[in-house]
């Protein structure tokens, strides 16, 4: 199948497919006599894996390492588990930081919403921030 068909089958774009090729995430593909790239179902499966990995928040370096393990003939399940564990910890930290930020912004909003703009100190840009 050609690049557009492979990209559509994997739920990605031709631009992304070319980018993954340049980064070495996809193996070299054969070409037709007329010079068109010829993709296989295995390439589409690999593209789908890359897309799912990105959807889970993994970076290209992490994805590349998982693919390297698979390409060496080993199952990358332990590496995937480690990467997802790290991703969960990072998400938990981000959620905690965002929750704290939301609390701060909500308190500031309550204060400023109840304030009288005339009472704002002229020497400050805004007394509430």
C-alpha positions as CSV (number, residue, x, y, z in Angstrom):
1,X,0.0,0.0,0.0
2,X,1.1,3.6,-0.6
3,X,1.9,6.2,2.0
4,X,-1.6,7.7,2.1
5,X,-3.3,4.4,2.5
6,X,-0.8,3.3,5.2
7,X,-1.3,6.5,7.1
8,X,-5.1,6.3,6.9
9,X,-5.1,2.7,7.9
10,X,-3.0,3.6,11.0
11,X,-5.0,6.7,11.8
12,X,-2.2,9.1,11.3
13,X,-1.0,11.5,8.6
14,X,1.5,11.1,5.8
15,X,3.6,13.8,7.4
16,X,3.8,11.9,10.7
17,X,4.6,8.7,8.8
18,X,7.6,10.4,7.1
19,X,8.7,11.9,10.4
20,X,8.7,8.4,12.1
21,X,10.7,7.1,9.1
22,X,13.2,9.9,9.5
23,X,13.5,9.2,13.3
24,X,14.1,5.5,12.6
25,X,10.9,4.3,14.3
26,X,9.9,2.6,11.1
27,X,12.0,0.2,9.1
28,X,13.1,1.0,5.5
29,X,10.3,0.3,3.1
30,X,10.5,-1.1,-0.4
31,X,9.7,1.0,-3.4
32,X,7.7,0.2,-6.5
33,X,9.3,0.4,-10.0
34,X,7.8,3.9,-10.3
35,X,9.5,4.9,-7.0
36,X,6.5,5.0,-4.7
37,X,7.0,3.7,-1.1
38,X,5.3,0.3,-0.6
39,X,4.1,-0.2,3.0
40,X,3.2,-3.6,4.5
41,X,0.6,-4.5,7.1
42,X,3.4,-4.9,9.6
43,X,4.3,-1.2,9.1
44,X,0.7,-0.2,9.7
45,X,0.7,-2.3,12.9
46,X,3.9,-0.5,14.0
47,X,2.3,2.9,13.2
48,X,-0.7,1.9,15.3
49,X,1.6,1.0,18.2
50,X,3.4,4.3,17.9
51,X,0.1,6.2,17.9
52,X,-1.2,4.3,20.9
53,X,2.0,4.9,22.7
54,X,1.9,8.6,22.0
55,X,-1.8,8.7,23.1
56,X,-0.5,7.2,26.4
57,X,1.9,10.1,26.7
58,X,5.1,8.3,25.9
59,X,7.8,10.2,24.1
60,X,9.6,9.2,20.9
61,X,12.7,8.1,22.8
62,X,10.6,5.8,25.0
63,X,8.8,4.4,22.0
64,X,12.0,3.9,20.2
65,X,13.4,1.9,23.1
66,X,10.4,-0.3,23.2
67,X,10.6,-0.9,19.5
68,X,14.3,-1.7,19.7
69,X,13.6,-4.4,22.3
70,X,10.9,-5.9,20.1
71,X,13.1,-5.7,17.1
72,X,15.9,-7.6,19.0
73,X,13.4,-10.5,19.4
74,X,12.4,-9.9,23.0
75,X,9.0,-9.0,24.4
76,X,9.1,-5.4,25.6
77,X,6.4,-5.9,28.2
78,X,8.6,-5.1,31.2
79,X,9.8,-1.9,29.6
80,X,6.2,-0.9,28.7
81,X,5.2,-1.5,32.3
82,X,8.1,0.6,33.6
83,X,7.3,3.4,31.1
84,X,3.6,3.4,32.0
85,X,4.5,3.4,35.7
86,X,6.6,6.5,35.2
87,X,3.9,8.1,33.2
88,X,1.3,7.4,35.9
89,X,3.6,9.0,38.5
90,X,4.2,12.0,36.3
91,X,0.4,12.4,35.7
92,X,-0.3,12.2,39.5
93,X,2.3,14.9,40.1
94,X,0.7,17.1,37.4
95,X,-2.8,16.5,38.8
96,X,-1.6,17.5,42.3
97,X,0.1,20.6,41.0
98,X,-3.0,21.6,38.9
99,X,-5.3,20.9,41.9
100,X,-3.2,23.2,44.1
101,X,-3.1,25.9,41.3
102,X,-6.9,25.7,40.9
103,X,-7.4,26.2,44.7
104,X,-5.1,29.3,44.6
105,X,-6.8,30.8,41.5
106,X,-10.3,30.1,43.0
107,X,-9.3,31.8,46.3
108,X,-7.9,34.8,44.4
109,X,-11.0,34.9,42.2
110,X,-13.4,34.9,45.2
111,X,-11.4,37.7,46.7
112,X,-11.3,39.9,43.6
113,X,-14.9,39.2,42.7
114,X,-16.1,40.5,46.1
115,X,-13.8,43.5,46.1
116,X,-14.6,47.1,45.3
117,X,-12.4,48.3,42.4
118,X,-12.4,51.8,43.9
119,X,-10.6,50.5,47.0
120,X,-7.7,49.1,44.9
121,X,-4.4,50.8,45.8
122,X,-3.3,53.0,43.0
123,X,0.4,52.3,43.7
124,X,-0.1,48.7,42.7
125,X,-1.2,47.3,39.4
126,X,-3.8,45.2,41.2
127,X,-4.0,44.7,44.9
128,X,-5.3,41.2,44.6
129,X,-2.4,39.7,42.6
